[in-house]
Amino acid sequence: MLTPVVPHVKEGKLRALAVTTAKRSPALPDVPTLAEAGVPDQESDTMQGVLAPTGTPEPIIAVLHREIDKAMTEPEVAQKMAALGFEKIASTPDEFARRIRADIPKWAKVIQTANIRVE
């Protein structure tokens, strides 16, 4: 996760070697990606979102999505999030669900390859 280190890098307390995302971070534009640093095929990012219980009525999900999206575009919130290294990627609830489903096999493979025991 990029956000905890951004202030330290900007203050010169830490030196960032690379970011793990597919493209450079707007919060640290001079820091290369892993691919640019010579480490291809090692991409990872974090996502933030709000989940609702299965069976939540669609109108409630629509209201939550609309209001959260509106809050994230408030100038003060957007500025603070950008300063921390967060980048708002607008998506629908369905797109977010697809992203979660797509990440499950990716991280399952990492867990199996690393022989991480989940108890």
N, CA, C and O atoms as CSV, one atom per row, in Angstrom:
chain,resi,resn,atom,element,x,y,z
A,1,MET,N,N,0.847,-1.173,0.000
A,1,MET,CA,C,0.000,0.000,0.000
A,1,MET,C,C,0.893,1.236,0.000
A,1,MET,O,O,1.813,1.355,0.809
A,2,LEU,N,N,0.613,2.126,-0.894
A,2,LEU,CA,C,1.429,3.318,-1.090
A,2,LEU,C,C,1.187,4.395,-0.047
A,2,LEU,O,O,2.124,5.087,0.353
A,3,THR,N,N,-0.042,4.549,0.395
A,3,THR,CA,C,-0.415,5.709,1.209
A,3,THR,C,C,0.428,5.937,2.458
A,3,THR,O,O,0.742,7.093,2.739
A,4,PRO,N,N,0.815,4.928,3.222
A,4,PRO,CA,C,1.584,5.229,4.437
A,4,PRO,C,C,2.978,5.787,4.161
A,4,PRO,O,O,3.539,6.477,5.012
A,5,VAL,N,N,3.547,5.504,2.990
A,5,VAL,CA,C,4.917,5.933,2.740
A,5,VAL,C,C,5.030,7.251,1.998
A,5,VAL,O,O,6.096,7.865,2.001
A,6,VAL,N,N,3.959,7.701,1.363
A,6,VAL,CA,C,4.024,8.914,0.545
A,6,VAL,C,C,4.603,10.102,1.314
A,6,VAL,O,O,5.537,10.733,0.819
A,7,PRO,N,N,4.089,10.435,2.506
A,7,PRO,CA,C,4.667,11.590,3.210
A,7,PRO,C,C,6.156,11.422,3.512
A,7,PRO,O,O,6.913,12.390,3.446
A,8,HIS,N,N,6.573,10.214,3.838
A,8,HIS,CA,C,7.985,9.976,4.175
A,8,HIS,C,C,8.885,10.118,2.947
A,8,HIS,O,O,10.003,10.624,3.044
A,9,VAL,N,N,8.389,9.668,1.795
A,9,VAL,CA,C,9.158,9.827,0.558
A,9,VAL,C,C,9.256,11.302,0.198
A,9,VAL,O,O,10.328,11.789,-0.163
A,10,LYS,N,N,8.143,12.007,0.295
A,10,LYS,CA,C,8.135,13.436,-0.045
A,10,LYS,C,C,9.032,14.249,0.882
A,10,LYS,O,O,9.612,15.250,0.462
A,11,GLU,N,N,9.149,13.822,2.147
A,11,GLU,CA,C,10.004,14.519,3.114
A,11,GLU,C,C,11.462,14.092,3.017
A,11,GLU,O,O,12.318,14.662,3.694
A,12,GLY,N,N,11.757,13.098,2.184
A,12,GLY,CA,C,13.122,12.626,2.029
A,12,GLY,C,C,13.578,11.655,3.096
A,12,GLY,O,O,14.766,11.341,3.172
A,13,LYS,N,N,12.664,11.169,3.925
A,13,LYS,CA,C,13.008,10.218,4.977
A,13,LYS,C,C,13.153,8.804,4.414
A,13,LYS,O,O,13.880,7.980,4.969
A,14,LEU,N,N,12.457,8.529,3.311
A,14,LEU,CA,C,12.549,7.245,2.623
A,14,LEU,C,C,12.825,7.499,1.150
A,14,LEU,O,O,12.450,8.538,0.606
A,15,ARG,N,N,13.482,6.543,0.514
A,15,ARG,CA,C,13.703,6.621,-0.925
A,15,ARG,C,C,12.912,5.492,-1.563
A,15,ARG,O,O,13.152,4.317,-1.284
A,16,ALA,N,N,11.983,5.849,-2.408
A,16,ALA,CA,C,11.160,4.854,-3.091
A,16,ALA,C,C,11.918,4.341,-4.306
A,16,ALA,O,O,12.415,5.125,-5.115
A,17,LEU,N,N,12.003,3.024,-4.429
A,17,LEU,CA,C,12.690,2.422,-5.568
A,17,LEU,C,C,11.741,2.195,-6.733
A,17,LEU,O,O,12.133,2.331,-7.892
A,18,ALA,N,N,10.490,1.848,-6.428
A,18,ALA,CA,C,9.493,1.586,-7.473
A,18,ALA,C,C,8.123,1.481,-6.828
A,18,ALA,O,O,7.993,1.255,-5.625
A,19,VAL,N,N,7.100,1.651,-7.664
A,19,VAL,CA,C,5.733,1.379,-7.238
A,19,VAL,C,C,5.304,0.071,-7.893
A,19,VAL,O,O,5.812,-0.294,-8.953
A,20,THR,N,N,4.385,-0.617,-7.272
A,20,THR,CA,C,3.981,-1.938,-7.774
A,20,THR,C,C,2.811,-1.878,-8.748
A,20,THR,O,O,2.388,-2.909,-9.270
A,21,THR,N,N,2.293,-0.700,-8.995
A,21,THR,CA,C,1.148,-0.553,-9.886
A,21,THR,C,C,1.588,-0.536,-11.348
A,21,THR,O,O,2.772,-0.395,-11.651
A,22,ALA,N,N,0.609,-0.683,-12.253
A,22,ALA,CA,C,0.897,-0.744,-13.682
A,22,ALA,C,C,1.402,0.590,-14.228
A,22,ALA,O,O,2.150,0.624,-15.205
A,23,LYS,N,N,0.990,1.685,-13.595
A,23,LYS,CA,C,1.460,2.997,-14.039
A,23,LYS,C,C,1.957,3.776,-12.830
A,23,LYS,O,O,1.654,3.434,-11.687
A,24,ARG,N,N,2.701,4.797,-13.092
A,24,ARG,CA,C,3.249,5.614,-12.007
A,24,ARG,C,C,2.141,6.259,-11.188
A,24,ARG,O,O,1.055,6.545,-11.692
A,25,SER,N,N,2.441,6.477,-9.928
A,25,SER,CA,C,1.476,7.102,-9.033
A,25,SER,C,C,1.511,8.615,-9.193
A,25,SER,O,O,2.591,9.205,-9.218
A,26,PRO,N,N,0.341,9.258,-9.302
A,26,PRO,CA,C,0.327,10.721,-9.333
A,26,PRO,C,C,0.927,11.341,-8.065
A,26,PRO,O,O,1.425,12.466,-8.102
A,27,ALA,N,N,0.880,10.614,-6.954
A,27,ALA,CA,C,1.440,11.130,-5.700
A,27,ALA,C,C,2.969,11.109,-5.706
A,27,ALA,O,O,3.607,11.913,-5.026
A,28,LEU,N,N,3.556,10.187,-6.474
A,28,LEU,CA,C,5.013,10.077,-6.573
A,28,LEU,C,C,5.399,9.902,-8.045
A,28,LEU,O,O,5.879,8.838,-8.436
A,29,PRO,N,N,5.194,10.928,-8.851
A,29,PRO,CA,C,5.374,10.776,-10.297
A,29,PRO,C,C,6.799,10.472,-10.746
A,29,PRO,O,O,6.993,9.977,-11.857
A,30,ASP,N,N,7.797,10.753,-9.917
A,30,ASP,CA,C,9.189,10.484,-10.294
A,30,ASP,C,C,9.638,9.068,-9.951
A,30,ASP,O,O,10.750,8.667,-10.296
A,31,VAL,N,N,8.774,8.307,-9.270
A,31,VAL,CA,C,9.122,6.939,-8.888
A,31,VAL,C,C,8.659,5.989,-9.992
A,31,VAL,O,O,7.480,5.980,-10.344
A,32,PRO,N,N,9.582,5.187,-10.543
A,32,PRO,CA,C,9.198,4.290,-11.641
A,32,PRO,C,C,8.333,3.126,-11.170
A,32,PRO,O,O,8.258,2.825,-9.979
A,33,THR,N,N,7.694,2.492,-12.121
A,33,THR,CA,C,6.974,1.257,-11.827
A,33,THR,C,C,8.005,0.126,-11.729
A,33,THR,O,O,9.157,0.299,-12.127
A,34,LEU,N,N,7.595,-1.015,-11.204
A,34,LEU,CA,C,8.506,-2.160,-11.160
A,34,LEU,C,C,8.957,-2.534,-12.567
A,34,LEU,O,O,10.128,-2.844,-12.786
A,35,ALA,N,N,8.026,-2.503,-13.520
A,35,ALA,CA,C,8.389,-2.844,-14.903
A,35,ALA,C,C,9.447,-1.884,-15.440
A,35,ALA,O,O,10.403,-2.308,-16.090
A,36,GLU,N,N,9.274,-0.591,-15.168
A,36,GLU,CA,C,10.267,0.390,-15.614
A,36,GLU,C,C,11.604,0.185,-14.914
A,36,GLU,O,O,12.654,0.507,-15.470
A,37,ALA,N,N,11.570,-0.348,-13.702
A,37,ALA,CA,C,12.798,-0.586,-12.935
A,37,ALA,C,C,13.453,-1.921,-13.305
A,37,ALA,O,O,14.473,-2.294,-12.726
A,38,GLY,N,N,12.869,-2.635,-14.262
A,38,GLY,CA,C,13.479,-3.876,-14.728
A,38,GLY,C,C,12.903,-5.142,-14.134
A,38,GLY,O,O,13.481,-6.217,-14.296
A,39,VAL,N,N,11.775,-5.037,-13.447
A,39,VAL,CA,C,11.135,-6.214,-12.860
A,39,VAL,C,C,9.756,-6.373,-13.507
A,39,VAL,O,O,8.760,-5.875,-12.983
A,40,PRO,N,N,9.704,-7.065,-14.643
A,40,PRO,CA,C,8.419,-7.200,-15.346
A,40,PRO,C,C,7.484,-8.199,-14.670
A,40,PRO,O,O,7.907,-9.031,-13.867
A,41,ASP,N,N,6.226,-8.097,-15.011
A,41,ASP,CA,C,5.200,-9.057,-14.580
A,41,ASP,C,C,5.051,-9.162,-13.071
A,41,ASP,O,O,4.693,-10.220,-12.554
A,42,GLN,N,N,5.318,-8.091,-12.372
A,42,GLN,CA,C,5.143,-8.066,-10.917
A,42,GLN,C,C,4.269,-6.868,-10.574
A,42,GLN,O,O,4.751,-5.853,-10.071
A,43,GLU,N,N,3.007,-6.999,-10.848
A,43,GLU,CA,C,2.081,-5.891,-10.642
A,43,GLU,C,C,1.116,-6.205,-9.507
A,43,GLU,O,O,0.570,-7.304,-9.409
A,44,SER,N,N,0.927,-5.211,-8.659
A,44,SER,CA,C,-0.001,-5.373,-7.554
A,44,SER,C,C,-0.477,-3.984,-7.132
A,44,SER,O,O,0.299,-3.029,-7.104
A,45,ASP,N,N,-1.738,-3.893,-6.812
A,45,ASP,CA,C,-2.250,-2.641,-6.294
A,45,ASP,C,C,-3.280,-2.953,-5.216
A,45,ASP,O,O,-3.665,-4.105,-5.014
A,46,THR,N,N,-3.706,-1.930,-4.548
A,46,THR,CA,C,-4.738,-2.117,-3.542
A,46,THR,C,C,-5.996,-1.408,-4.008
A,46,THR,O,O,-5.942,-0.433,-4.758
A,47,MET,N,N,-7.109,-1.911,-3.556
A,47,MET,CA,C,-8.359,-1.250,-3.890
A,47,MET,C,C,-9.145,-1.038,-2.611
A,47,MET,O,O,-9.060,-1.809,-1.655
A,48,GLN,N,N,-9.891,0.009,-2.634
A,48,GLN,CA,C,-10.752,0.330,-1.511
A,48,GLN,C,C,-12.174,0.348,-2.033
A,48,GLN,O,O,-12.405,0.778,-3.163
A,49,GLY,N,N,-13.108,-0.093,-1.262
A,49,GLY,CA,C,-14.489,-0.063,-1.688
A,49,GLY,C,C,-15.413,-0.351,-0.525
A,49,GLY,O,O,-14.975,-0.652,0.586
A,50,VAL,N,N,-16.669,-0.255,-0.798
A,50,VAL,CA,C,-17.696,-0.526,0.200
A,50,VAL,C,C,-18.488,-1.736,-0.267
A,50,VAL,O,O,-18.927,-1.798,-1.416
A,51,LEU,N,N,-18.664,-2.687,0.621
A,51,LEU,CA,C,-19.425,-3.888,0.313
A,51,LEU,C,C,-20.726,-3.878,1.112
A,51,LEU,O,O,-20.790,-3.360,2.227
A,52,ALA,N,N,-21.740,-4.453,0.524
A,52,ALA,CA,C,-23.038,-4.573,1.191
A,52,ALA,C,C,-23.383,-6.055,1.288
A,52,ALA,O,O,-22.901,-6.847,0.479
A,53,PRO,N,N,-24.191,-6.439,2.240
A,53,PRO,CA,C,-24.562,-7.845,2.374
A,53,PRO,C,C,-25.290,-8.365,1.121
A,53,PRO,O,O,-26.003,-7.621,0.447
A,54,THR,N,N,-25.097,-9.635,0.835
A,54,THR,CA,C,-25.834,-10.274,-0.248
A,54,THR,C,C,-27.323,-10.055,-0.027
A,54,THR,O,O,-27.820,-10.172,1.093
A,55,GLY,N,N,-28.017,-9.741,-1.088
A,55,GLY,CA,C,-29.450,-9.538,-0.991
A,55,GLY,C,C,-29.862,-8.102,-0.708
A,55,GLY,O,O,-31.053,-7.806,-0.612
A,56,THR,N,N,-28.879,-7.199,-0.571
A,56,THR,CA,C,-29.237,-5.798,-0.370
A,56,THR,C,C,-30.012,-5.325,-1.595
A,56,THR,O,O,-29.558,-5.528,-2.721
A,57,PRO,N,N,-31.165,-4.703,-1.403
A,57,PRO,CA,C,-31.965,-4.257,-2.550
A,57,PRO,C,C,-31.185,-3.304,-3.467
A,57,PRO,O,O,-30.440,-2.442,-2.999
A,58,GLU,N,N,-31.371,-3.477,-4.767
A,58,GLU,CA,C,-30.665,-2.672,-5.774
A,58,GLU,C,C,-30.833,-1.163,-5.569
A,58,GLU,O,O,-29.863,-0.426,-5.748
A,59,PRO,N,N,-32.031,-0.671,-5.198
A,59,PRO,CA,C,-32.151,0.785,-4.973
A,59,PRO,C,C,-31.245,1.291,-3.848
A,59,PRO,O,O,-30.749,2.416,-3.915
A,60,ILE,N,N,-31.028,0.482,-2.832
A,60,ILE,CA,C,-30.147,0.886,-1.731
A,60,ILE,C,C,-28.700,0.910,-2.220
A,60,ILE,O,O,-27.946,1.826,-1.891
A,61,ILE,N,N,-28.320,-0.085,-2.996
A,61,ILE,CA,C,-26.966,-0.113,-3.558
A,61,ILE,C,C,-26.751,1.102,-4.449
A,61,ILE,O,O,-25.686,1.717,-4.410
A,62,ALA,N,N,-27.752,1.455,-5.250
A,62,ALA,CA,C,-27.637,2.622,-6.136
A,62,ALA,C,C,-27.447,3.910,-5.338
A,62,ALA,O,O,-26.637,4.757,-5.714
A,63,VAL,N,N,-28.180,4.064,-4.250
A,63,VAL,CA,C,-28.038,5.264,-3.412
A,63,VAL,C,C,-26.656,5.298,-2.772
A,63,VAL,O,O,-25.995,6.337,-2.783
A,64,LEU,N,N,-26.211,4.175,-2.214
A,64,LEU,CA,C,-24.875,4.125,-1.607
A,64,LEU,C,C,-23.812,4.495,-2.636
A,64,LEU,O,O,-22.933,5.312,-2.361
A,65,HIS,N,N,-23.892,3.902,-3.802
A,65,HIS,CA,C,-22.901,4.168,-4.851
A,65,HIS,C,C,-22.901,5.656,-5.222
A,65,HIS,O,O,-21.841,6.279,-5.294
A,66,ARG,N,N,-24.068,6.212,-5.452
A,66,ARG,CA,C,-24.173,7.614,-5.849
A,66,ARG,C,C,-23.589,8.543,-4.779
A,66,ARG,O,O,-22.826,9.457,-5.093
A,67,GLU,N,N,-23.951,8.305,-3.522
A,67,GLU,CA,C,-23.507,9.200,-2.450
A,67,GLU,C,C,-22.018,9.057,-2.153
A,67,GLU,O,O,-21.345,10.050,-1.877
A,68,ILE,N,N,-21.503,7.847,-2.206
A,68,ILE,CA,C,-20.060,7.647,-1.990
A,68,ILE,C,C,-19.279,8.297,-3.120
A,68,ILE,O,O,-18.269,8.961,-2.883
A,69,ASP,N,N,-19.745,8.108,-4.348
A,69,ASP,CA,C,-19.086,8.718,-5.501
A,69,ASP,C,C,-19.103,10.242,-5.375
A,69,ASP,O,O,-18.107,10.904,-5.668
A,70,LYS,N,N,-20.223,10.788,-4.944
A,70,LYS,CA,C,-20.344,12.239,-4.762
A,70,LYS,C,C,-19.359,12.727,-3.694
A,70,LYS,O,O,-18.698,13.748,-3.880
A,71,ALA,N,N,-19.262,12.009,-2.594
A,71,ALA,CA,C,-18.336,12.401,-1.524
A,71,ALA,C,C,-16.881,12.358,-2.000
A,71,ALA,O,O,-16.081,13.224,-1.646
A,72,MET,N,N,-16.547,11.351,-2.799
A,72,MET,CA,C,-15.170,11.204,-3.273
A,72,MET,C,C,-14.774,12.295,-4.265
A,72,MET,O,O,-13.585,12.537,-4.475
A,73,THR,N,N,-15.751,12.949,-4.871
A,73,THR,CA,C,-15.436,14.014,-5.821
A,73,THR,C,C,-15.472,15.406,-5.183
A,73,THR,O,O,-15.192,16.402,-5.849
A,74,GLU,N,N,-15.813,15.474,-3.910
A,74,GLU,CA,C,-15.731,16.760,-3.208
A,74,GLU,C,C,-14.269,17.222,-3.267
A,74,GLU,O,O,-13.370,16.433,-2.976
A,75,PRO,N,N,-14.018,18.471,-3.636
A,75,PRO,CA,C,-12.635,18.927,-3.811
A,75,PRO,C,C,-11.712,18.649,-2.619
A,75,PRO,O,O,-10.576,18.211,-2.805
A,76,GLU,N,N,-12.191,18.899,-1.406
A,76,GLU,CA,C,-11.338,18.679,-0.231
A,76,GLU,C,C,-10.991,17.193,-0.063
A,76,GLU,O,O,-9.850,16.854,0.250
A,77,VAL,N,N,-11.959,16.326,-0.267
A,77,VAL,CA,C,-11.730,14.878,-0.153
A,77,VAL,C,C,-10.810,14.411,-1.270
A,77,VAL,O,O,-9.849,13.683,-1.019
A,78,ALA,N,N,-11.096,14.823,-2.503
A,78,ALA,CA,C,-10.285,14.405,-3.647
A,78,ALA,C,C,-8.834,14.846,-3.484
A,78,ALA,O,O,-7.917,14.087,-3.796
A,79,GLN,N,N,-8.622,16.064,-3.000
A,79,GLN,CA,C,-7.274,16.580,-2.806
A,79,GLN,C,C,-6.527,15.782,-1.731
A,79,GLN,O,O,-5.358,15.439,-1.910
A,80,LYS,N,N,-7.193,15.495,-0.635
A,80,LYS,CA,C,-6.567,14.735,0.451
A,80,LYS,C,C,-6.231,13.317,-0.007
A,80,LYS,O,O,-5.153,12.801,0.289
A,81,MET,N,N,-7.149,12.696,-0.723
A,81,MET,CA,C,-6.926,11.337,-1.210
A,81,MET,C,C,-5.747,11.302,-2.186
A,81,MET,O,O,-4.913,10.399,-2.118
A,82,ALA,N,N,-5.676,12.275,-3.087
A,82,ALA,CA,C,-4.566,12.337,-4.048
A,82,ALA,C,C,-3.233,12.535,-3.338
A,82,ALA,O,O,-2.229,11.931,-3.717
A,83,ALA,N,N,-3.219,13.379,-2.311
A,83,ALA,CA,C,-1.982,13.619,-1.564
A,83,ALA,C,C,-1.489,12.358,-0.869
A,83,ALA,O,O,-0.287,12.191,-0.665
A,84,LEU,N,N,-2.407,11.474,-0.506
A,84,LEU,CA,C,-2.051,10.216,0.153
A,84,LEU,C,C,-1.689,9.116,-0.842
A,84,LEU,O,O,-1.232,8.042,-0.452
A,85,GLY,N,N,-1.895,9.390,-2.122
A,85,GLY,CA,C,-1.559,8.397,-3.132
A,85,GLY,C,C,-2.737,7.598,-3.631
A,85,GLY,O,O,-2.564,6.666,-4.417
A,86,PHE,N,N,-3.934,7.942,-3.190
A,86,PHE,CA,C,-5.129,7.253,-3.683
A,86,PHE,C,C,-5.556,7.872,-5.001
A,86,PHE,O,O,-5.518,9.091,-5.170
A,87,GLU,N,N,-5.956,7.034,-5.918
A,87,GLU,CA,C,-6.476,7.502,-7.190
A,87,GLU,C,C,-7.893,6.968,-7.338
A,87,GLU,O,O,-8.118,5.758,-7.308
A,88,LYS,N,N,-8.835,7.871,-7.498
A,88,LYS,CA,C,-10.236,7.459,-7.638
A,88,LYS,C,C,-10.433,6.862,-9.027
A,88,LYS,O,O,-10.172,7.499,-10.047
A,89,ILE,N,N,-10.891,5.644,-9.029
A,89,ILE,CA,C,-11.227,4.980,-10.284
A,89,ILE,C,C,-12.711,4.691,-10.218
A,89,ILE,O,O,-13.150,3.777,-9.521
A,90,ALA,N,N,-13.466,5.467,-10.938
A,90,ALA,CA,C,-14.923,5.317,-10.902
A,90,ALA,C,C,-15.306,3.992,-11.537
A,90,ALA,O,O,-14.824,3.632,-12.611
A,91,SER,N,N,-16.161,3.295,-10.867
A,91,SER,CA,C,-16.687,2.050,-11.415
A,91,SER,C,C,-18.087,1.842,-10.864
A,91,SER,O,O,-18.517,2.499,-9.915
A,92,THR,N,N,-18.758,0.933,-11.475
A,92,THR,CA,C,-20.093,0.590,-10.997
A,92,THR,C,C,-19.977,-0.518,-9.959
A,92,THR,O,O,-18.925,-1.148,-9.845
A,93,PRO,N,N,-21.031,-0.763,-9.207
A,93,PRO,CA,C,-20.998,-1.898,-8.291
A,93,PRO,C,C,-20.701,-3.227,-9.015
A,93,PRO,O,O,-19.991,-4.081,-8.482
A,94,ASP,N,N,-21.244,-3.392,-10.219
A,94,ASP,CA,C,-20.970,-4.624,-10.977
A,94,ASP,C,C,-19.498,-4.731,-11.377
A,94,ASP,O,O,-18.914,-5.813,-11.320
A,95,GLU,N,N,-18.904,-3.615,-11.779
A,95,GLU,CA,C,-17.488,-3.631,-12.156
A,95,GLU,C,C,-16.610,-3.953,-10.942
A,95,GLU,O,O,-15.623,-4.679,-11.058
A,96,PHE,N,N,-16.971,-3.417,-9.800
A,96,PHE,CA,C,-16.207,-3.696,-8.582
A,96,PHE,C,C,-16.314,-5.175,-8.222
A,96,PHE,O,O,-15.319,-5.790,-7.837
A,97,ALA,N,N,-17.502,-5.749,-8.342
A,97,ALA,CA,C,-17.692,-7.178,-8.064
A,97,ALA,C,C,-16.860,-8.027,-9.019
A,97,ALA,O,O,-16.258,-9.018,-8.605
A,98,ARG,N,N,-16.824,-7.646,-10.300
A,98,ARG,CA,C,-16.007,-8.393,-11.275
A,98,ARG,C,C,-14.526,-8.315,-10.913
A,98,ARG,O,O,-13.794,-9.296,-11.051
A,99,ARG,N,N,-14.089,-7.146,-10.451
A,99,ARG,CA,C,-12.681,-6.982,-10.066
A,99,ARG,C,C,-12.342,-7.899,-8.897
A,99,ARG,O,O,-11.293,-8.542,-8.892
A,100,ILE,N,N,-13.220,-7.959,-7.918
A,100,ILE,CA,C,-12.983,-8.835,-6.766
A,100,ILE,C,C,-12.911,-10.292,-7.222
A,100,ILE,O,O,-12.008,-11.029,-6.826
A,101,ARG,N,N,-13.867,-10.701,-8.054
A,101,ARG,CA,C,-13.873,-12.085,-8.552
A,101,ARG,C,C,-12.618,-12.400,-9.359
A,101,ARG,O,O,-12.100,-13.514,-9.274
A,102,ALA,N,N,-12.121,-11.447,-10.136
A,102,ALA,CA,C,-10.912,-11.660,-10.934
A,102,ALA,C,C,-9.664,-11.766,-10.056
A,102,ALA,O,O,-8.724,-12.484,-10.396
A,103,ASP,N,N,-9.654,-11.053,-8.929
A,103,ASP,CA,C,-8.489,-11.086,-8.042
A,103,ASP,C,C,-8.390,-12.366,-7.222
A,103,ASP,O,O,-7.294,-12.733,-6.796
A,104,ILE,N,N,-9.478,-13.040,-6.995
A,104,ILE,CA,C,-9.458,-14.235,-6.148
A,104,ILE,C,C,-8.502,-15.307,-6.692
A,104,ILE,O,O,-7.654,-15.777,-5.934
A,105,PRO,N,N,-8.595,-15.717,-7.960
A,105,PRO,CA,C,-7.653,-16.737,-8.435
A,105,PRO,C,C,-6.208,-16.243,-8.461
A,105,PRO,O,O,-5.284,-17.020,-8.222
A,106,LYS,N,N,-6.009,-14.967,-8.747
A,106,LYS,CA,C,-4.648,-14.409,-8.772
A,106,LYS,C,C,-3.987,-14.579,-7.408
A,106,LYS,O,O,-2.867,-15.080,-7.310
A,107,TRP,N,N,-4.689,-14.158,-6.358
A,107,TRP,CA,C,-4.087,-14.218,-5.026
A,107,TRP,C,C,-4.104,-15.633,-4.451
A,107,TRP,O,O,-3.263,-15.967,-3.617
A,108,ALA,N,N,-5.042,-16.460,-4.880
A,108,ALA,CA,C,-5.023,-17.871,-4.474
A,108,ALA,C,C,-3.753,-18.539,-4.977
A,108,ALA,O,O,-3.139,-19.336,-4.267
A,109,LYS,N,N,-3.362,-18.211,-6.206
A,109,LYS,CA,C,-2.129,-18.778,-6.772
A,109,LYS,C,C,-0.909,-18.314,-5.978
A,109,LYS,O,O,-0.008,-19.105,-5.703
A,110,VAL,N,N,-0.881,-17.045,-5.615
A,110,VAL,CA,C,0.233,-16.519,-4.815
A,110,VAL,C,C,0.310,-17.255,-3.480
A,110,VAL,O,O,1.392,-17.653,-3.047
A,111,ILE,N,N,-0.827,-17.433,-2.836
A,111,ILE,CA,C,-0.875,-18.115,-1.541
A,111,ILE,C,C,-0.401,-19.559,-1.677
A,111,ILE,O,O,0.378,-20.039,-0.854
A,112,GLN,N,N,-0.869,-20.253,-2.715
A,112,GLN,CA,C,-0.467,-21.652,-2.933
A,112,GLN,C,C,1.023,-21.746,-3.272
A,112,GLN,O,O,1.725,-22.603,-2.736
A,113,THR,N,N,1.502,-20.881,-4.148
A,113,THR,CA,C,2.912,-20.915,-4.555
A,113,THR,C,C,3.826,-20.648,-3.371
A,113,THR,O,O,4.875,-21.276,-3.230
A,114,ALA,N,N,3.424,-19.717,-2.525
A,114,ALA,CA,C,4.236,-19.366,-1.360
A,114,ALA,C,C,4.009,-20.327,-0.189
A,114,ALA,O,O,4.644,-20.199,0.857
A,115,ASN,N,N,3.112,-21.276,-0.371
A,115,ASN,CA,C,2.789,-22.264,0.663
A,115,ASN,C,C,2.362,-21.591,1.968
A,115,ASN,O,O,2.783,-21.976,3.059
A,116,ILE,N,N,1.515,-20.578,1.818
A,116,ILE,CA,C,1.001,-19.855,2.973
A,116,ILE,C,C,-0.189,-20.619,3.536
A,116,ILE,O,O,-1.139,-20.927,2.817
A,117,ARG,N,N,-0.127,-20.911,4.793
A,117,ARG,CA,C,-1.228,-21.634,5.434
A,117,ARG,C,C,-2.278,-20.627,5.922
A,117,ARG,O,O,-1.961,-19.661,6.616
A,118,VAL,N,N,-3.484,-20.872,5.555
A,118,VAL,CA,C,-4.595,-20.019,5.977
A,118,VAL,C,C,-5.427,-20.822,6.968
A,118,VAL,O,O,-5.995,-21.860,6.627
A,119,GLU,N,N,-5.489,-20.340,8.165
A,119,GLU,CA,C,-6.226,-21.067,9.200
A,119,GLU,C,C,-7.379,-20.260,9.718
A,119,GLU,O,O,-8.109,-20.720,10.596
